[in-house]
């Protein structure tokens, strides 16, 4: 799934201070491939949490064999796409030649580097519930101009935390470590909370974002629902969560990203000139992004 990132998302991120109280915000709605998503990042005054720079939550919704995520070939540069499903099936195709169906509890991670193209399509046979997230990670200077790559993780490590089961998408939590690639120190965890609560260990040097995917989460004294998220500044070594009737929560974290970024459409760059160069390459159809074998039409870049 891809942008676009709007002007309302493009603003400065304040410096992190003392960890203080969580900052609770409402996600904004966006239309992606005909499906409405809740977008928690980027948002006004905060473009990144660690290197996480884009958080879309889609569903739950009922889909037929040709419904759900349905996006033709489009480019990416300077970022990683991280896709995780709670329900449903999606077919990934890319210009590396990858063709991979992702199912619940599995992870797709595509590193764009200098440039890659992909499409995300219905499988053509799945009917049922569609629910999941797609995330972007800004690549650092060391890897953002490098080669592209794709990896699929059929099984992810899990750990029990009080009344919760944590599935580790990226990084490490309580000695459960994911094999998924990370170019900067990151944490990505899906928490399935039963009735009760859980204490989650945190890395104090990381900032974090808690995104409610299902149910009601109680964070401190505040009830949070799907479409709401809470930002936590660095300085915490644990996080107390409660869910009186159960909840599913996404926890993202990482060291504050030190490099200024420019996000436009499907690119994470460092300058507007880089964005223009990427757009020109995609529109020209040169070798930077490559072709994708797909029955869907190639998506043209919008005007800058």
ChimeraX attribute file (.defattr): number of C-alpha atoms within 10 A of each C-alpha:
attribute: neighborCount
match mode: 1-to-1
recipient: residues
	/A:1	26
	/A:2	22
	/A:3	17
	/A:4	15
	/A:5	19
	/A:6	13
	/A:7	11
	/A:8	10
	/A:9	17
	/A:10	18
	/A:11	14
	/A:12	14
	/A:13	15
	/A:14	9
	/A:15	8
	/A:16	12
	/A:17	9
	/A:18	10
	/A:19	14
	/A:20	11
	/A:21	11
	/A:22	17
	/A:23	11
	/A:24	17
	/A:25	15
	/A:26	16
	/A:27	21
	/A:28	16
	/A:29	14
	/A:30	17
	/A:31	13
	/A:32	17
	/A:33	17
	/A:34	12
	/A:35	15
	/A:36	14
	/A:37	23
	/A:38	21
	/A:39	26
	/A:40	25
	/A:41	23
	/A:42	26
	/A:43	25
	/A:44	13
	/A:45	13
	/A:46	18
	/A:47	25
	/A:48	25
	/A:49	26
	/A:50	23
	/A:51	28
	/A:52	30
	/A:53	24
	/A:54	25
	/A:55	24
	/A:56	25
	/A:57	24
	/A:58	22
	/A:59	21
	/A:60	16
	/A:61	14
	/A:62	13
	/A:63	17
	/A:64	15
	/A:65	13
	/A:66	14
	/A:67	21
	/A:68	28
	/A:69	23
	/A:70	19
	/A:71	21
	/A:72	21
	/A:73	23
	/A:74	24
	/A:75	29
	/A:76	25
	/A:77	27
	/A:78	28
	/A:79	31
	/A:80	28
	/A:81	20
	/A:82	24
	/A:83	22
	/A:84	22
	/A:85	20
	/A:86	19
	/A:87	17
	/A:88	25
	/A:89	26
	/A:90	24
	/A:91	17
	/A:92	20
	/A:93	21
	/A:94	25
	/A:95	21
	/A:96	17
	/A:97	13
	/A:98	15
	/A:99	16
	/A:100	17
	/A:101	16
	/A:102	21
	/A:103	17
	/A:104	17
	/A:105	18
	/A:106	17
	/A:107	21
	/A:108	22
	/A:109	24
	/A:110	22
	/A:111	29
	/A:112	29
	/A:113	24
	/A:114	19
	/A:115	26
	/A:116	29
	/A:117	24
	/A:118	29
	/A:119	27
	/A:120	25
	/A:121	25
	/A:122	22
	/A:123	22
	/A:124	13
	/A:125	10
	/A:126	17
	/A:127	17
	/A:128	16
	/A:129	16
	/A:130	23
	/A:131	21
	/A:132	20
	/A:133	20
	/A:134	21
	/A:135	23
	/A:136	27
	/A:137	25
	/A:138	30
	/A:139	28
	/A:140	18
	/A:141	14
	/A:142	10
	/A:143	18
	/A:144	22
	/A:145	16
	/A:146	16
	/A:147	12
	/A:148	23
	/A:149	17
	/A:150	18
	/A:151	16
	/A:152	16
	/A:153	16
	/A:154	12
	/A:155	14
	/A:156	17
	/A:157	16
	/A:158	20
	/A:159	16
	/A:160	15
	/A:161	17
	/A:162	13
	/A:163	19
	/A:164	25
	/A:165	18
	/A:166	25
	/A:167	23
	/A:168	24
	/A:169	33
	/A:170	24
	/A:171	22
	/A:172	17
	/A:173	22
	/A:174	14
	/A:175	10
	/A:176	16
	/A:177	18
	/A:178	22
	/A:179	16
	/A:180	17
	/A:181	16
	/A:182	17
	/A:183	16
	/A:184	19
	/A:185	16
	/A:186	24
	/A:187	27
	/A:188	24
	/A:189	22
	/A:190	24
	/A:191	25
	/A:192	21
	/A:193	26
	/A:194	18
	/A:195	14
	/A:196	15
	/A:197	20
	/A:198	20
	/A:199	14
	/A:200	18
	/A:201	14
	/A:202	19
	/A:203	17
	/A:204	16
	/A:205	15
	/A:206	23
	/A:207	26
	/A:208	28
	/A:209	26
	/A:210	23
	/A:211	27
	/A:212	23
	/A:213	29
	/A:214	19
	/A:215	16
	/A:216	19
	/A:217	27
	/A:218	16
	/A:219	17
	/A:220	12
	/A:221	7
	/A:222	10
	/A:223	12
	/A:224	23
	/A:225	18
	/A:226	19
	/A:227	19
	/A:228	20
	/A:229	25
	/A:230	20
	/A:231	20
	/A:232	23
	/A:233	24
	/A:234	22
	/A:235	17
	/A:236	18
	/A:237	12
	/A:238	12
	/A:239	13
	/A:240	12
	/A:241	19
	/A:242	23
	/A:243	23
	/A:244	14
	/A:245	12
	/A:246	19
	/A:247	25
	/A:248	22
	/A:249	24
	/A:250	21
	/A:251	20
	/A:252	26
	/A:253	28
	/A:254	24
	/A:255	20
	/A:256	22
	/A:257	21
	/A:258	9
	/A:259	12
	/A:260	13
	/A:261	22
	/A:262	16
	/A:263	26
	/A:264	21
	/A:265	18
	/A:266	22
	/A:267	27
	/A:268	26
	/A:269	23
	/A:270	15
	/A:271	12
	/A:272	14
	/A:273	10
	/A:274	15
	/A:275	21
	/A:276	16
	/A:277	10
	/A:278	24
	/A:279	22
	/A:280	13
	/A:281	16
	/A:282	23
	/A:283	12
	/A:284	10
	/A:285	12
	/A:286	11
	/A:287	11
	/A:288	16
	/A:289	24
	/A:290	17
	/A:291	20
	/A:292	23
	/A:293	15
	/A:294	16
	/A:295	10
	/A:296	14
	/A:297	11
	/A:298	17
	/A:299	14
	/A:300	13
	/A:301	15
	/A:302	10
	/A:303	7
	/A:304	9
